[in-house]
Amino acid sequence: MTQTVSINNRQRLQLSALNLPKRLLLGPGPSNAHPDVLAAMSTAPLGHLDPDFLKVMDEIQALLRYVWQTENPTTIAISGTGSAAMEATIANSVQPGDVVLVGVTGYFGNRLVDMAGRYGADVKTISKPWGQVFSLDELKTALETHRPAILALVHAETSTGARQPLEGVSALCQEFGTLLLIDTVTSLGGVPIHLDEWGVDLAYSCSQKGLGCSPGASPFTMSPRAWDRLQQRSGKVPNWYLDSTLLMKYWGQERVYHHTAPVNLYYGLREALRILADEGVENSWARHQKNAEYLWEQLEAIGLKMHVDRANRLPTLTTVCVPEGVDAKAISGKLLQEHNIEVGNGLGELAGKVWRVGLMGYNSKPESVDRLVAALKQVL
């Protein structure tokens, strides 16, 4: 139906009803959502303090603890994208002058550096070439050198498709009284994560990748150790919107109004988490690994190579090397326009050198691989 939209006092613009193409989203995110998630987001909204909506919030908390494998009481969804959840971990843990050590192996390690600096941290970095990961010995040396209040690592680097091993890192952090903060934006739901077993103190993620929901309702969690550190701050958290002491009054027993939650996004997140729990998180991890290995085999069969060593590859996101003489953006553009398939181009140091192919959540299935590879054969 045609409708009239007011632009300003002098002109009016005629628009038709929204009509967009249906794409297969095989980029770094968002991924396609399960039909039940889309249906949930179309449910009539309730008030953000309605008792039945508060039950939905409780269910989200319980399901997030399951998927993250944690008992942290402070486990919620931030009303914002994954970058807001990233900033929440920094805002609630960093005080001016704190030494924050960031492991940089790609674009999102650099974002952590930027954020921590904005909150007054004394930021130190250790770096590896994009696509590589840190060894325990390298992390130990850096901790001994800088003795930071916080060590921030990207578990799943979205720009490179590399997975940072975390086993043993917490023991090093505890030796130096350091909080361990990790980015699980591209790993939650599709890659094994054991926050409590790994001794992680702060973590964040997003809703639109492995969880298969719409962006805008982003998981965030703090360990009791991180919460205790927060209570000992000398001043207020400098970001009011992301202050977890205020947010927990809304998510916790007090139910004090903080902000108007994006009700329908929370419906979708709750349903996406329910679907994941019904599958079983271990089964989801296995499905993502199996389908990623199938993707790698099929890409290699048509002569393409992967950027990351197999041992450190993410099953959720693969960086595929662009062949010599091929225009990366031209190929991804043809996939989009001629085949309705989205893949990501390289970021930062990998711009023009790789494509980023996501197999996440609802999209992690052999049919996605077959459709992509068939299209690549035509456009390359």
N, C-alpha and C positions, 0 to 999 in steps of 0.2 A: 504494500500500500504506500502511495506517495504521501509524504508528510512535509510540512513546512517548518524550517528551523530558523529562528531569529538570529541573525549575525550581528547587526547593529541597528541603529535607528533609521538607517537609510536604505538598507537592502535586506532581502529575504532570499533564502536558498532552498530550492526544491530538492529533496533527497528521497530516494526509494528506500524500502526496508532493507536492512543489512543482509547482504548476500556475499559470502566469501568462499573461496575454493577449499576443498577438502584436501589437505596435504598429509603425507606420511612424514612425520617429524623425526628424522634420524640425525639431527644435529646434536649439539651439546645441551640442549634443553631450550624450550619445554619439549616434553614428549607428549604423544597422544594420550588422552585420558580414557580409562575404561568407561563404557557406556553407563554403567551404574553410577560412576562418579559424576558424569555429566547430568544424569537424572537427579542426583542428590542436590547438585548445585542449582537446579531449577525448582527445588522445593520452596514453598511459600516461606518467607523469613519470619522468625520470631524476634521479639525484643532481645537485646543483648544481656538483659538481666532476668529474662523469663526463666522460671525454674527448669523447664524442659530444655532450654538452650544451655543452661549451666550443666545439665547432665551430659550434653554433647561435649562440652569442654572437659568434663571429668573423663569421659571415654577417650578423648584425644590424648590426654595425659597418660592414661594407662597404656594405650596402644603405642605411644611413642617410647615409653620405658621398655616395652617388649621389643620393639624393632631395634632400639639402640642397645638392648641388653644392659639395662641399668636400673637401679632402684632410686635414683636421685629424686627427692621430693620436688626440687625445682626443675621441672621438665614441662615446658609449655610450647605454644606456638606464638611466635611474634607476628603481629599484624603488619606485615610488610614482606618484601622479597628476601631472598637469602642474604643479600648484602646488608639488610637491616639486622638480621640475626647475627651476621658476622660482627657488625658494629656493636651489638648488644654484648657480645663476649668481651670486647675491648673496653666498652664504657663501664661495665660492672667490675672489671678486674684491674684496670690500670689506674694508678694515681700518678700525678706529676712527679717526674724524677725516677720512677720505677725503671729498672733495666728490663727491657723486653727483647728477647732473642728470637728472631724470626728465621726460619729455614726457607730460603727462596730457591725454588726449582722451576718457577714459572710465573705466569701473570698474576695469579691470586695470592702467591706469597708476597709479591710486591704490593698488592692492595692492603694486606695486613700491615706491612711496613708503613704505608701512608696513613692508615687509620690510627695505628698506635702512636705515631708521631703527632697527630692532631690532638691526642689526649695528653700530651706532655710527657710521653715516655722517652727514656734514653734508649733509643732503638739500636740494637746490634744485629748484624745479619751474618749468616753463613750461606754460601751459594754453591750450587752445582749447575752444570749445563742443563738446559731445558730437556726433560725426558729422563733424567737420572734421579736417583734417590740417595739419601744419607745412610751411611753405616752407623752402627752404634758407637764405634770408636770415634768417628767424626763428631757425633753429637756430644760424646763425653768430653772430648777436647774443648769444644765450644763452651760447654757448661762450666768446665774448670776455669776457662779463661775469663768468661764474662759474669758468672754467678748471677744469673738473672732471676727476677721475681717470677717471670713467665717465659715459658718456651712455647712458641706458636709454630705448628707444623700443618701443612696441607696433606691430609690423608689421601685425597683423590684430587690431583691437580687437573682441573678442567681444561687448561690450555695445552697440556702435554699428553694426557692419558696415562700418567704414571701413578702407581700406588706406593705410598711411603710405608714401609713396615713400621709397626709401633710396638711390637713385642720387646720388652726390656727397657723401653724409654722411660716409663714411669719410675722404675727403680733408680735410674740416674737422677731424675728430677727430685725425688724425695731425698736423695743424698745431699742435694744443694738447697732444699727448701723451696723448690721451684714448682709453680703450677703448670700443668700440661694442658694446652689449648689446641684443639684440632678442628680442621675444616673437613666436614663430611658431606659437603654439598652434592658431590657426584658419586658418593658411595652409599649413602643411607638407603637401605632397602634392597640393594643389588650386590653389595660387597660385604663379606663378613666384618662385623664390628662388634666388639665386646668392651664397651666403655668401662664397666666396673672391673673386669678382669685385667684390662690394660692400665687401669689407674688414671683414666682421663678426668681432668677437673672441669673443663669447659669445652662444649662442642656446639656446633650449629650446622644447619642444613637448609634445604629448601623443599618446597612441595611439588615442584613441576618436573622432577627428573625421575629418580628411582621409585618415588612414591606414586607417580602418575596422576598428579592433580594439577589444578591451575596454579600459577604463581601467585603469591600474596599471603600465604599462611605458613611461616617458616619455623621449623623446630629449633629449640634452644634449650640447653640443659647446663646445670651447675652442680658439681659435687658438693657434699657437706663441707669439705675442706675449703672450696672456693667460696661457699656461702659464708663461712666463718670469717674468711679474709675480708669479704664485703662488709660484714658488720663492724669490722675494726677500722674502716676508712676514717680519715680525719675530717672529711667533708662529704657533701652529698654527691651522688653520681651526677656528672655534669650533663647527661642527656636525660631529660625528664621522661620522654616518651619510652625510652628503653630501660629505665631504672627497674631492675627486677625486684627491688624491695617494694615498689609500688605495684608492679604487675602481679606479684604473688598475693597481694591483698584482693585482687580481682579473681585470679585463678585459684586461690586457696579458700580456706573456710570462711573468711570474712566477707567475701563477695562485694567488696567496695568498688564502686564505679571508678574506672580509670580512663577508658576510651570506648568508643562505639566499635565493637568488634565487627569485622567483615563476615557477617553471619553465614552467608551462602558459601563463602570460601571455606569456612570451618566445616560446613556440612560436607563439602567435597573432600576435605582432608580426612574427616572422620571415616567417610566411606572408603577412601583409598587405603587407609590404614586397616580397616576391617577386612577388605579384600586380601591384603597382604598377610594379615594374621590368619585368615582362613586357609591360605595357601601354606603357611608356615614359613617363618623367615629363613630357616635353613634351606627349605625347598626353593625359595626365591633366589637365594645366593647360588644354589646349584644350577638353577635354570639360566641365570645370567651368565655363569661361567660356560655352560654348555653351548649356549647360543653365540657367545663371543668367540669361542674356539671354532665354531662352524663358520662364522664371519671371516676369521683370519684365514682359514683354509680356502674359502671360496675366493677371497681377494688375492691370495697367493697364486691360485690356479689361473687367474687372468693376468698374472705378471706384476702385481702390486706388492710393495713391501710396507712393513710397519715401522714406525719411528722408535718405539720403546721396546727394550728387551723383553722377551716373552715372560720372564720371571716377575717383572714389575708392571706388566700391563694391567690396566683396569678392565674388568669384564663389562663395565657400563659405557665406557667411551674409548674409542680406538683412534689413534692418530695414524693416518695412512699417508705415506710419502708420495708427493706429486712427482710423476715421472719427468725426466729431463725434457725440456722443451714444451711442456704442457702448461697452459694458462689455468691456474687453479680456480680463479673466480669465474672464468668462462664455463668450465665444466660444471661447477656447482650451480651456476645460473641456468644451464641447459637442463640439469636434473630437476630444478624447480619449475621452470616454465614448460618443459616438454613432458615431464613424468610426474609432476606434483610430489617430488621427493625433496625434502630439505636435508642438506648436510652442512656442517659448519666449515668455514675457512680457518686458516691458522691465525693465531694471535701473536702479537709481539715478535719475538725472535723467530717464530715459526710461520709468520705471515708469508703466504705464497709457497711454502714448502710442504705443508700437510693439509689434508682434509680431516675434520673431526667428525667421526661417525659415532652416534650414540645408539646403543641398544638398551633402553631403560624402561623399567616398569612394564606397562601393558604392551609396549613395542618390542620387548625382548622375546622374539619368537622366530622360528626358521623362515616363516613367510616374509618377514621384513627383510631378512638377508637375501632371499631369492629375488625379491622385487628390486632391491638396490643393485645387486650384482648384474642382473639382466639389463637394467638401465645404464649402468656404467659401461657395459660392453658396447652399447649403442653410441654413447656420447664421447667415449675416449677415442 
